[in-house]
Structures are given as structure tokens and as C-alpha cells.
């Protein structure tokens, strides 16, 4: 069962002035972080349940919590997956999605089955270094998502076999 | 390239071919061109001096020098160019790098910085800033937000409600930046959105800086009882990565730009992944 109360409590605790300004002891930092992570864990279940109801399907939704360092075990290991993008704003937005992947050619289609232009680029050397051994994605899949107001849209991603002679991920040779 | 640059139909960012640093930003729609030099710098955290025994710590920002040290004179760069985006990767040192990115349809420049682990081998605490220098005549004024709501005008070495005697020329001019900071003159406005609360200031006219990371070796004696020196998982110190979104426009047009973008930062789209290709979607 998902709930938002755990996160609500964690955020309430983190309203202490030490948490807001970062003037707490290191042990307390760890405690705040643990509470917030536990709250977000429960919220993820809540969001997954809500999406299941809204989409009328039951899926094991996964949240990529380490996208900033190009780590997402699901997108790295699966050859086919769906990406649901939810927009909480009251106006349509266009957002760029970057997902860590291990293939070099992907096909992305939107909810109407239309092909969405995408690009696969190599993960930068700095990102590989800061991952510190976590995650093995060598590339990032990039595409633009147009999402309706206070709503969501879904993309289907499939890994393709690179055709002979086709260009691979964009080269990052220093110039 | 003779003059490395990245651009889309809205914005162009130019880089100095010798130093690899950002050298200018052009708003192609409005035909605005502003020389902008960007670099990372660091202040040395104070361990107390003859004026005061106050050290830099979790509560206190008290740099030794009035002017920070540049992270590097040059950044090594390389460019990644695709149909959807262009980016230039800048490497300033073994612990400081940045990706300057322009997506095809975006009106802002995305600066994704990675800083740390901050080395302490020289026994000096360091407070790292990202600084933009422009020729804008800002007359000591800059602007920061108040918790993402009202924008407040800040004036260097001045407080609106009392006669202020400035004793800390850098720290005394730092203000909270929860979502944005900007400088402007009659023609240009340079706005920076943050992805987290940071400290920021404009220490000289036309300059704008944000503190992105800090690691210190003394307790500041204000109650926390320990130095701000988290070694991290590997004992070398924390690495932080974040984003700054940069806008160059006229003062009259900038408000709409940075308010909408900040809203989208705060309520960013949520990406959820599921295995398989069954479209999780009903037209209703």
C-alpha cells in the first residue's frame, strides 16, 4: 500500500531550521535523508497505484532515482519498456527525457504509435567517474516529450539492432 | 573550431577558443549580444584572524580573501552535436566540470555542473562558486527571490532599514537564492535559475555568483559542534551535481521567461518506467 503521510511527516521534520539551512550534525543529516527516502518510497507506490488506475493496466512501475548520474537499472537492462511522463502543471509542457541505456539504436513511439525522434549519445567520462561503480549504462537515450496539462503521456521504447554501417552513438572525441 | 559555440534558433553560447571558457551569449531572436565570462572559483574558509576568531563553518561563510581563486585558467572542452541538442563539456580540474547544453527548442542555456570531492590536502577549507562576469552597469544592484515568490532588490553594502557598517565585503553581501538570481541594466537581463537553494551575490557590478559546494575543516562555534567535512562513501568527500538555467533577454521580457521556467523546475515532469511494450494508455 502506498501513502503520502510518511513523506508528509518526513518533510515536516525537515522544516526544522537546521534541516532547511544545513546546519545539523552529520548524523542528523543521515537521519533526515533516511526519513525522506522512506517517504518517497511510499509515495512511489502511491503514484504507481494511481497510474495503474488511470491507465487501466497493472504494471510494475519503476522510478529512476539516480537519473542525474545516468543510473536506472530498468532502462539499462530492458530491451523494451514504456516511459510514462506525468506533468503536474496546469499547462502543457515539453520536456526532454534522458534515460541511461546500453543499446545504441532505439525506436520510440508515442501513445498514438507515432515515431518520436530520438538520439543516443555516449555517457560522458565525468558521469562514468561519479557513478563510482554503480550502473553500467554506456549511453543515454534522449527524446522530447510533450505532456498535456495535469496529465500524462506514455512512450514505448524498443531496442533495435543497429544496421550495418549505421552511425553509432554520437562520438565524443575531444576537439 | 575557430570560435567554439553551441546554438539553437533562440540562443547562441560562444566559447573562448584559447581558454575554453564561456565568452558570450547571444539572444538570436532579440538580436542581443552580451559578453559573459564564466568560471568556477573558490574562497578559502577562514580559520579566524586578528579581527575576529570566527571561522567558516556550517552556519558561517567567512572567506579569507575578498577575491576568490579561479578553479583553472583554462578548461579543456569537447563538443557533442546532435539534431536534438548541442553541448560543450568543460573540464576545469579533476574535481570540477560542467556541461553547457542547448536543447533544440529551449530558450535557456542549461549548465550542468559537477563539483567534488573538494580536496583538503592543502589544509584549506574551500567554498566553491560558479561566477558570471559581464560588462553590465548594475550600480550595485542585484535581485534574488524570496522563497520562489517575490523578487527582492538587493543593494551591495546596504540594508534598507538601518545604517549598515559592512565588515565582511563578501559574506555580508550574500543572500539566499531559493530559485533565482538576476542582474540587469536598461537593455539586458541575465537571469539564473537554481535547482536547489544556494547562496548568491553580485560582489562587483556586472558579476553574479552562486555557491555550489563547500567543505570546511573547522567548526564555526555556533552550536553544530563539528566541521562541515563529510567524507562521503569513499572517504574522499562529496561530489555534487546540479543545474543552473541561464536566460539572456530584455528586462521587460525576462519575467515571463524565468517565472514559467522556474515553475517547470519546481513541478518538473515525473518519469516512470515499466517493462514491456504494452501501451499504458487509454484515450479517455
Interface residues (C-beta under 8 A of the other chain):
Chain A: X18 X21 X22 X23 X24 X25 X26 X29 X47 X48 X51 X54 X55 X56 X57 X59 X60 X61 X62 X63 X64 X67 X68 X69 X72 X74 X75 X78 X80 X81 X82 X83 X84 X85 X86 X87 X88 X89 X93 X94 X95 X96 X97 X99 X111 X117 X118 X119 X121 X124 X126 X127 X130 X132 X142 X143 X144 X145 X147 X153 X154 X156 X158 X170 X172 X173 X174 X175
Chain B: X1 X58 X59 X76 X77 X78 X79 X80 X81 X82 X83 X84 X85 X89 X91 X97 X99 X103 X104 X105 X106 X114 X222 X223 X224 X225 X226 X228 X230 X233 X234 X239 X241 X263 X264 X267 X268 X269 X270 X271 X272 X273 X274 X275 X276 X277 X278 X279 X280 X281 X282
